[in-house]
Amino acid sequence: MTDQNLTVRFFARLREELDTESLELPATPGQTVEGLLSQLAARGGPWAQLQGDQPVMVAVNQAMAKPSTPVTPGDEVAFFPPVTGG
């Protein structure tokens, strides 16, 4: 990873459905979690679920994040489905 990129990781069913564990993406000035979600969902197909009916939880550098959380070069962004009790 270069310092200008984000590391994007996927966990649980997202990893399986997207058929990828992680991506390296260029960081964009002023980018937020919401913007990153939109960028990934725009790939279509299974990626669209990132902005679908089922919520996706997000962590930036291992801290839970909100849609407005900024992402900057060198950050690690993790997407995972919500944990449900049983």
Jmol script that loads the backbone (N, CA, C; Angstrom):
load data "model"
ATOM      1  N   MET A   1       0.843  -1.188   0.000  1.00  0.00           N
ATOM      2  CA  MET A   1       0.000   0.000   0.000  1.00  0.00           C
ATOM      3  C   MET A   1       0.882   1.242   0.000  1.00  0.00           C
ATOM      4  N   THR A   2       0.507   2.224  -0.815  1.00  0.00           N
ATOM      5  CA  THR A   2       1.209   3.493  -0.775  1.00  0.00           C
ATOM      6  C   THR A   2       0.443   4.421   0.153  1.00  0.00           C
ATOM      7  N   ASP A   3       1.111   5.489   0.538  1.00  0.00           N
ATOM      8  CA  ASP A   3       0.486   6.423   1.468  1.00  0.00           C
ATOM      9  C   ASP A   3      -0.681   7.175   0.846  1.00  0.00           C
ATOM     10  N   GLN A   4      -0.862   7.103  -0.469  1.00  0.00           N
ATOM     11  CA  GLN A   4      -1.938   7.826  -1.137  1.00  0.00           C
ATOM     12  C   GLN A   4      -3.196   6.977  -1.290  1.00  0.00           C
ATOM     13  N   ASN A   5      -3.161   5.751  -0.826  1.00  0.00           N
ATOM     14  CA  ASN A   5      -4.283   4.827  -1.002  1.00  0.00           C
ATOM     15  C   ASN A   5      -5.006   4.557   0.307  1.00  0.00           C
ATOM     16  N   LEU A   6      -6.214   4.028   0.140  1.00  0.00           N
ATOM     17  CA  LEU A   6      -6.986   3.473   1.247  1.00  0.00           C
ATOM     18  C   LEU A   6      -6.936   1.962   1.110  1.00  0.00           C
ATOM     19  N   THR A   7      -6.886   1.274   2.226  1.00  0.00           N
ATOM     20  CA  THR A   7      -7.077  -0.171   2.221  1.00  0.00           C
ATOM     21  C   THR A   7      -8.520  -0.414   2.627  1.00  0.00           C
ATOM     22  N   VAL A   8      -9.267  -1.093   1.770  1.00  0.00           N
ATOM     23  CA  VAL A   8     -10.674  -1.366   2.031  1.00  0.00           C
ATOM     24  C   VAL A   8     -10.813  -2.871   2.230  1.00  0.00           C
ATOM     25  N   ARG A   9     -11.351  -3.273   3.378  1.00  0.00           N
ATOM     26  CA  ARG A   9     -11.493  -4.696   3.702  1.00  0.00           C
ATOM     27  C   ARG A   9     -12.969  -5.052   3.867  1.00  0.00           C
ATOM     28  N   PHE A  10     -13.279  -6.302   3.528  1.00  0.00           N
ATOM     29  CA  PHE A  10     -14.648  -6.805   3.626  1.00  0.00           C
ATOM     30  C   PHE A  10     -14.653  -8.056   4.492  1.00  0.00           C
ATOM     31  N   PHE A  11     -15.688  -8.192   5.322  1.00  0.00           N
ATOM     32  CA  PHE A  11     -15.758  -9.313   6.252  1.00  0.00           C
ATOM     33  C   PHE A  11     -17.083 -10.055   6.137  1.00  0.00           C
ATOM     34  N   ALA A  12     -17.080 -11.294   6.621  1.00  0.00           N
ATOM     35  CA  ALA A  12     -18.271 -12.156   6.699  1.00  0.00           C
ATOM     36  C   ALA A  12     -18.919 -12.310   5.327  1.00  0.00           C
ATOM     37  N   ARG A  13     -20.247 -12.192   5.273  1.00  0.00           N
ATOM     38  CA  ARG A  13     -20.953 -12.451   4.013  1.00  0.00           C
ATOM     39  C   ARG A  13     -20.557 -11.473   2.919  1.00  0.00           C
ATOM     40  N   LEU A  14     -20.143 -10.256   3.272  1.00  0.00           N
ATOM     41  CA  LEU A  14     -19.732  -9.298   2.240  1.00  0.00           C
ATOM     42  C   LEU A  14     -18.509  -9.811   1.491  1.00  0.00           C
ATOM     43  N   ARG A  15     -17.555 -10.374   2.211  1.00  0.00           N
ATOM     44  CA  ARG A  15     -16.361 -10.927   1.582  1.00  0.00           C
ATOM     45  C   ARG A  15     -16.751 -12.020   0.592  1.00  0.00           C
ATOM     46  N   GLU A  16     -17.679 -12.874   0.992  1.00  0.00           N
ATOM     47  CA  GLU A  16     -18.109 -13.975   0.129  1.00  0.00           C
ATOM     48  C   GLU A  16     -18.892 -13.463  -1.073  1.00  0.00           C
ATOM     49  N   GLU A  17     -19.835 -12.561  -0.840  1.00  0.00           N
ATOM     50  CA  GLU A  17     -20.699 -12.091  -1.924  1.00  0.00           C
ATOM     51  C   GLU A  17     -19.960 -11.199  -2.917  1.00  0.00           C
ATOM     52  N   LEU A  18     -18.971 -10.445  -2.444  1.00  0.00           N
ATOM     53  CA  LEU A  18     -18.203  -9.573  -3.329  1.00  0.00           C
ATOM     54  C   LEU A  18     -16.992 -10.292  -3.915  1.00  0.00           C
ATOM     55  N   ASP A  19     -16.723 -11.478  -3.400  1.00  0.00           N
ATOM     56  CA  ASP A  19     -15.613 -12.310  -3.868  1.00  0.00           C
ATOM     57  C   ASP A  19     -14.274 -11.581  -3.775  1.00  0.00           C
ATOM     58  N   THR A  20     -14.108 -10.821  -2.709  1.00  0.00           N
ATOM     59  CA  THR A  20     -12.834 -10.156  -2.464  1.00  0.00           C
ATOM     60  C   THR A  20     -12.668  -9.901  -0.970  1.00  0.00           C
ATOM     61  N   GLU A  21     -11.437  -9.985  -0.523  1.00  0.00           N
ATOM     62  CA  GLU A  21     -11.133  -9.719   0.877  1.00  0.00           C
ATOM     63  C   GLU A  21     -10.763  -8.264   1.103  1.00  0.00           C
ATOM     64  N   SER A  22     -10.028  -7.699   0.135  1.00  0.00           N
ATOM     65  CA  SER A  22      -9.603  -6.314   0.299  1.00  0.00           C
ATOM     66  C   SER A  22      -9.288  -5.677  -1.047  1.00  0.00           C
ATOM     67  N   LEU A  23      -9.296  -4.356  -1.047  1.00  0.00           N
ATOM     68  CA  LEU A  23      -8.971  -3.550  -2.220  1.00  0.00           C
ATOM     69  C   LEU A  23      -8.040  -2.427  -1.797  1.00  0.00           C
ATOM     70  N   GLU A  24      -7.238  -1.974  -2.724  1.00  0.00           N
ATOM     71  CA  GLU A  24      -6.466  -0.744  -2.544  1.00  0.00           C
ATOM     72  C   GLU A  24      -7.091   0.281  -3.481  1.00  0.00           C
ATOM     73  N   LEU A  25      -7.549   1.387  -2.936  1.00  0.00           N
ATOM     74  CA  LEU A  25      -8.186   2.427  -3.739  1.00  0.00           C
ATOM     75  C   LEU A  25      -7.501   3.759  -3.489  1.00  0.00           C
ATOM     76  N   PRO A  26      -7.423   4.607  -4.520  1.00  0.00           N
ATOM     77  CA  PRO A  26      -6.837   5.928  -4.295  1.00  0.00           C
ATOM     78  C   PRO A  26      -7.704   6.753  -3.355  1.00  0.00           C
ATOM     79  N   ALA A  27      -7.070   7.457  -2.457  1.00  0.00           N
ATOM     80  CA  ALA A  27      -7.798   8.360  -1.561  1.00  0.00           C
ATOM     81  C   ALA A  27      -8.101   9.648  -2.313  1.00  0.00           C
ATOM     82  N   THR A  28      -9.294  10.178  -2.069  1.00  0.00           N
ATOM     83  CA  THR A  28      -9.734  11.407  -2.711  1.00  0.00           C
ATOM     84  C   THR A  28      -9.834  12.499  -1.652  1.00  0.00           C
ATOM     85  N   PRO A  29      -9.281  13.682  -1.906  1.00  0.00           N
ATOM     86  CA  PRO A  29      -9.402  14.762  -0.909  1.00  0.00           C
ATOM     87  C   PRO A  29     -10.860  15.016  -0.533  1.00  0.00           C
ATOM     88  N   GLY A  30     -11.116  15.127   0.754  1.00  0.00           N
ATOM     89  CA  GLY A  30     -12.459  15.408   1.248  1.00  0.00           C
ATOM     90  C   GLY A  30     -13.386  14.196   1.258  1.00  0.00           C
ATOM     91  N   GLN A  31     -12.856  13.029   0.977  1.00  0.00           N
ATOM     92  CA  GLN A  31     -13.686  11.820   0.908  1.00  0.00           C
ATOM     93  C   GLN A  31     -14.199  11.428   2.295  1.00  0.00           C
ATOM     94  N   THR A  32     -15.430  10.893   2.309  1.00  0.00           N
ATOM     95  CA  THR A  32     -16.040  10.402   3.533  1.00  0.00           C
ATOM     96  C   THR A  32     -16.416   8.935   3.353  1.00  0.00           C
ATOM     97  N   VAL A  33     -16.814   8.305   4.439  1.00  0.00           N
ATOM     98  CA  VAL A  33     -17.312   6.929   4.365  1.00  0.00           C
ATOM     99  C   VAL A  33     -18.476   6.856   3.383  1.00  0.00           C
ATOM    100  N   GLU A  34     -19.395   7.805   3.454  1.00  0.00           N
ATOM    101  CA  GLU A  34     -20.555   7.810   2.564  1.00  0.00           C
ATOM    102  C   GLU A  34     -20.132   7.885   1.093  1.00  0.00           C
ATOM    103  N   GLY A  35     -19.152   8.727   0.799  1.00  0.00           N
ATOM    104  CA  GLY A  35     -18.655   8.836  -0.569  1.00  0.00           C
ATOM    105  C   GLY A  35     -18.003   7.556  -1.047  1.00  0.00           C
ATOM    106  N   LEU A  36     -17.265   6.910  -0.163  1.00  0.00           N
ATOM    107  CA  LEU A  36     -16.634   5.637  -0.506  1.00  0.00           C
ATOM    108  C   LEU A  36     -17.695   4.567  -0.761  1.00  0.00           C
ATOM    109  N   LEU A  37     -18.716   4.517   0.075  1.00  0.00           N
ATOM    110  CA  LEU A  37     -19.822   3.577  -0.142  1.00  0.00           C
ATOM    111  C   LEU A  37     -20.466   3.804  -1.508  1.00  0.00           C
ATOM    112  N   SER A  38     -20.713   5.054  -1.862  1.00  0.00           N
ATOM    113  CA  SER A  38     -21.320   5.378  -3.153  1.00  0.00           C
ATOM    114  C   SER A  38     -20.427   4.930  -4.305  1.00  0.00           C
ATOM    115  N   GLN A  39     -19.136   5.186  -4.167  1.00  0.00           N
ATOM    116  CA  GLN A  39     -18.171   4.806  -5.202  1.00  0.00           C
ATOM    117  C   GLN A  39     -18.174   3.293  -5.409  1.00  0.00           C
ATOM    118  N   LEU A  40     -18.163   2.544  -4.319  1.00  0.00           N
ATOM    119  CA  LEU A  40     -18.152   1.085  -4.425  1.00  0.00           C
ATOM    120  C   LEU A  40     -19.489   0.555  -4.940  1.00  0.00           C
ATOM    121  N   ALA A  41     -20.603   1.100  -4.455  1.00  0.00           N
ATOM    122  CA  ALA A  41     -21.927   0.636  -4.890  1.00  0.00           C
ATOM    123  C   ALA A  41     -22.142   0.890  -6.378  1.00  0.00           C
ATOM    124  N   ALA A  42     -21.507   1.929  -6.915  1.00  0.00           N
ATOM    125  CA  ALA A  42     -21.660   2.266  -8.333  1.00  0.00           C
ATOM    126  C   ALA A  42     -21.064   1.201  -9.245  1.00  0.00           C
ATOM    127  N   ARG A  43     -20.286   0.278  -8.699  1.00  0.00           N
ATOM    128  CA  ARG A  43     -19.754  -0.823  -9.508  1.00  0.00           C
ATOM    129  C   ARG A  43     -20.868  -1.751  -9.973  1.00  0.00           C
ATOM    130  N   GLY A  44     -22.028  -1.674  -9.325  1.00  0.00           N
ATOM    131  CA  GLY A  44     -23.179  -2.479  -9.720  1.00  0.00           C
ATOM    132  C   GLY A  44     -23.079  -3.915  -9.248  1.00  0.00           C
ATOM    133  N   GLY A  45     -24.030  -4.721  -9.678  1.00  0.00           N
ATOM    134  CA  GLY A  45     -24.072  -6.127  -9.287  1.00  0.00           C
ATOM    135  C   GLY A  45     -24.102  -6.272  -7.776  1.00  0.00           C
ATOM    136  N   PRO A  46     -23.322  -7.200  -7.232  1.00  0.00           N
ATOM    137  CA  PRO A  46     -23.348  -7.412  -5.786  1.00  0.00           C
ATOM    138  C   PRO A  46     -22.842  -6.208  -4.991  1.00  0.00           C
ATOM    139  N   TRP A  47     -22.077  -5.328  -5.638  1.00  0.00           N
ATOM    140  CA  TRP A  47     -21.552  -4.147  -4.950  1.00  0.00           C
ATOM    141  C   TRP A  47     -22.664  -3.189  -4.546  1.00  0.00           C
ATOM    142  N   ALA A  48     -23.770  -3.200  -5.300  1.00  0.00           N
ATOM    143  CA  ALA A  48     -24.870  -2.274  -5.015  1.00  0.00           C
ATOM    144  C   ALA A  48     -25.446  -2.485  -3.615  1.00  0.00           C
ATOM    145  N   GLN A  49     -25.286  -3.695  -3.054  1.00  0.00           N
ATOM    146  CA  GLN A  49     -25.824  -3.967  -1.720  1.00  0.00           C
ATOM    147  C   GLN A  49     -25.190  -3.085  -0.642  1.00  0.00           C
ATOM    148  N   LEU A  50     -24.034  -2.504  -0.921  1.00  0.00           N
ATOM    149  CA  LEU A  50     -23.395  -1.643   0.068  1.00  0.00           C
ATOM    150  C   LEU A  50     -24.256  -0.422   0.390  1.00  0.00           C
ATOM    151  N   GLN A  51     -25.172  -0.084  -0.504  1.00  0.00           N
ATOM    152  CA  GLN A  51     -26.116   1.000  -0.241  1.00  0.00           C
ATOM    153  C   GLN A  51     -27.547   0.501  -0.347  1.00  0.00           C
ATOM    154  N   GLY A  52     -27.746  -0.778  -0.140  1.00  0.00           N
ATOM    155  CA  GLY A  52     -29.068  -1.377  -0.265  1.00  0.00           C
ATOM    156  C   GLY A  52     -29.887  -1.278   1.003  1.00  0.00           C
ATOM    157  N   ASP A  53     -30.880  -2.156   1.087  1.00  0.00           N
ATOM    158  CA  ASP A  53     -31.808  -2.151   2.212  1.00  0.00           C
ATOM    159  C   ASP A  53     -31.178  -2.631   3.515  1.00  0.00           C
ATOM    160  N   GLN A  54     -30.209  -3.527   3.411  1.00  0.00           N
ATOM    161  CA  GLN A  54     -29.578  -4.055   4.617  1.00  0.00           C
ATOM    162  C   GLN A  54     -28.407  -3.157   5.001  1.00  0.00           C
ATOM    163  N   PRO A  55     -28.375  -2.707   6.235  1.00  0.00           N
ATOM    164  CA  PRO A  55     -27.300  -1.804   6.641  1.00  0.00           C
ATOM    165  C   PRO A  55     -25.946  -2.505   6.624  1.00  0.00           C
ATOM    166  N   VAL A  56     -24.926  -1.716   6.378  1.00  0.00           N
ATOM    167  CA  VAL A  56     -23.546  -2.185   6.412  1.00  0.00           C
ATOM    168  C   VAL A  56     -22.843  -1.381   7.488  1.00  0.00           C
ATOM    169  N   MET A  57     -22.109  -2.054   8.330  1.00  0.00           N
ATOM    170  CA  MET A  57     -21.357  -1.355   9.369  1.00  0.00           C
ATOM    171  C   MET A  57     -19.965  -1.052   8.833  1.00  0.00           C
ATOM    172  N   VAL A  58     -19.392   0.057   9.323  1.00  0.00           N
ATOM    173  CA  VAL A  58     -18.112   0.516   8.811  1.00  0.00           C
ATOM    174  C   VAL A  58     -17.206   0.892   9.978  1.00  0.00           C
ATOM    175  N   ALA A  59     -15.946   0.541   9.844  1.00  0.00           N
ATOM    176  CA  ALA A  59     -14.926   0.979  10.797  1.00  0.00           C
ATOM    177  C   ALA A  59     -13.792   1.627  10.002  1.00  0.00           C
ATOM    178  N   VAL A  60     -13.263   2.714  10.524  1.00  0.00           N
ATOM    179  CA  VAL A  60     -12.095   3.366   9.940  1.00  0.00           C
ATOM    180  C   VAL A  60     -10.976   3.251  10.965  1.00  0.00           C
ATOM    181  N   ASN A  61      -9.893   2.620  10.569  1.00  0.00           N
ATOM    182  CA  ASN A  61      -8.760   2.388  11.474  1.00  0.00           C
ATOM    183  C   ASN A  61      -9.218   1.725  12.771  1.00  0.00           C
ATOM    184  N   GLN A  62     -10.093   0.727  12.630  1.00  0.00           N
ATOM    185  CA  GLN A  62     -10.596  -0.120  13.707  1.00  0.00           C
ATOM    186  C   GLN A  62     -11.487   0.609  14.712  1.00  0.00           C
ATOM    187  N   ALA A  63     -12.025   1.763  14.322  1.00  0.00           N
ATOM    188  CA  ALA A  63     -12.995   2.484  15.166  1.00  0.00           C
ATOM    189  C   ALA A  63     -14.286   2.623  14.367  1.00  0.00           C
ATOM    190  N   MET A  64     -15.424   2.327  15.007  1.00  0.00           N
ATOM    191  CA  MET A  64     -16.705   2.428  14.318  1.00  0.00           C
ATOM    192  C   MET A  64     -16.864   3.823  13.719  1.00  0.00           C
ATOM    193  N   ALA A  65     -17.428   3.863  12.504  1.00  0.00           N
ATOM    194  CA  ALA A  65     -17.512   5.118  11.769  1.00  0.00           C
ATOM    195  C   ALA A  65     -18.947   5.412  11.351  1.00  0.00           C
ATOM    196  N   LYS A  66     -19.213   6.689  11.119  1.00  0.00           N
ATOM    197  CA  LYS A  66     -20.503   7.168  10.611  1.00  0.00           C
ATOM    198  C   LYS A  66     -20.318   7.529   9.138  1.00  0.00           C
ATOM    199  N   PRO A  67     -21.429   7.730   8.412  1.00  0.00           N
ATOM    200  CA  PRO A  67     -21.294   8.126   7.003  1.00  0.00           C
ATOM    201  C   PRO A  67     -20.457   9.394   6.809  1.00  0.00           C
ATOM    202  N   SER A  68     -20.498  10.291   7.760  1.00  0.00           N
ATOM    203  CA  SER A  68     -19.770  11.563   7.617  1.00  0.00           C
ATOM    204  C   SER A  68     -18.299  11.474   8.014  1.00  0.00           C
ATOM    205  N   THR A  69     -17.859  10.314   8.507  1.00  0.00           N
ATOM    206  CA  THR A  69     -16.465  10.163   8.934  1.00  0.00           C
ATOM    207  C   THR A  69     -15.535  10.347   7.739  1.00  0.00           C
ATOM    208  N   PRO A  70     -14.541  11.218   7.852  1.00  0.00           N
ATOM    209  CA  PRO A  70     -13.599  11.390   6.749  1.00  0.00           C
ATOM    210  C   PRO A  70     -12.658  10.190   6.626  1.00  0.00           C
ATOM    211  N   VAL A  71     -12.237   9.919   5.401  1.00  0.00           N
ATOM    212  CA  VAL A  71     -11.212   8.915   5.149  1.00  0.00           C
ATOM    213  C   VAL A  71     -10.065   9.612   4.431  1.00  0.00           C
ATOM    214  N   THR A  72      -8.855   9.310   4.870  1.00  0.00           N
ATOM    215  CA  THR A  72      -7.674   9.989   4.344  1.00  0.00           C
ATOM    216  C   THR A  72      -6.635   8.967   3.909  1.00  0.00           C
ATOM    217  N   PRO A  73      -5.653   9.394   3.117  1.00  0.00           N
ATOM    218  CA  PRO A  73      -4.626   8.459   2.662  1.00  0.00           C
ATOM    219  C   PRO A  73      -4.011   7.683   3.823  1.00  0.00           C
ATOM    220  N   GLY A  74      -3.841   6.379   3.600  1.00  0.00           N
ATOM    221  CA  GLY A  74      -3.265   5.511   4.616  1.00  0.00           C
ATOM    222  C   GLY A  74      -4.280   4.855   5.531  1.00  0.00           C
ATOM    223  N   ASP A  75      -5.547   5.291   5.474  1.00  0.00           N
ATOM    224  CA  ASP A  75      -6.580   4.713   6.340  1.00  0.00           C
ATOM    225  C   ASP A  75      -6.943   3.294   5.898  1.00  0.00           C
ATOM    226  N   GLU A  76      -7.402   2.516   6.875  1.00  0.00           N
ATOM    227  CA  GLU A  76      -7.987   1.210   6.605  1.00  0.00           C
ATOM    228  C   GLU A  76      -9.478   1.324   6.894  1.00  0.00           C
ATOM    229  N   VAL A  77     -10.292   0.990   5.889  1.00  0.00           N
ATOM    230  CA  VAL A  77     -11.742   1.054   6.020  1.00  0.00           C
ATOM    231  C   VAL A  77     -12.277  -0.367   5.920  1.00  0.00           C
ATOM    232  N   ALA A  78     -13.047  -0.787   6.903  1.00  0.00           N
ATOM    233  CA  ALA A  78     -13.587  -2.142   6.940  1.00  0.00           C
ATOM    234  C   ALA A  78     -15.108  -2.098   6.866  1.00  0.00           C
ATOM    235  N   PHE A  79     -15.663  -2.943   6.001  1.00  0.00           N
ATOM    236  CA  PHE A  79     -17.120  -3.065   5.855  1.00  0.00           C
ATOM    237  C   PHE A  79     -17.528  -4.448   6.317  1.00  0.00           C
ATOM    238  N   PHE A  80     -18.599  -4.511   7.108  1.00  0.00           N
ATOM    239  CA  PHE A  80     -19.092  -5.807   7.572  1.00  0.00           C
ATOM    240  C   PHE A  80     -20.578  -5.703   7.872  1.00  0.00           C
ATOM    241  N   PRO A  81     -21.276  -6.829   7.757  1.00  0.00           N
ATOM    242  CA  PRO A  81     -22.714  -6.810   8.055  1.00  0.00           C
ATOM    243  C   PRO A  81     -22.912  -6.629   9.550  1.00  0.00           C
ATOM    244  N   PRO A  82     -24.062  -6.088   9.950  1.00  0.00           N
ATOM    245  CA  PRO A  82     -24.326  -5.935  11.380  1.00  0.00           C
ATOM    246  C   PRO A  82     -24.367  -7.296  12.075  1.00  0.00           C
ATOM    247  N   VAL A  83     -23.922  -7.288  13.289  1.00  0.00           N
ATOM    248  CA  VAL A  83     -23.936  -8.506  14.087  1.00  0.00           C
ATOM    249  C   VAL A  83     -25.323  -8.648  14.701  1.00  0.00           C
ATOM    250  N   THR A  84     -25.908  -9.812  14.584  1.00  0.00           N
ATOM    251  CA  THR A  84     -27.226 -10.037  15.167  1.00  0.00           C
ATOM    252  C   THR A  84     -27.121 -11.047  16.302  1.00  0.00           C
ATOM    253  N   GLY A  85     -27.908 -10.835  17.292  1.00  0.00           N
ATOM    254  CA  GLY A  85     -27.923 -11.762  18.422  1.00  0.00           C
ATOM    255  C   GLY A  85     -28.822 -12.954  18.122  1.00  0.00           C
ATOM    256  N   GLY A  86     -28.670 -13.987  18.923  1.00  0.00           N
ATOM    257  CA  GLY A  86     -29.507 -15.131  18.650  1.00  0.00           C
ATOM    258  C   GLY A  86     -29.803 -15.937  19.879  1.00  0.00           C
TER     259      GLY A  86
END
end "model"
wireframe off; spacefill off
backbone 0.3
color backbone group
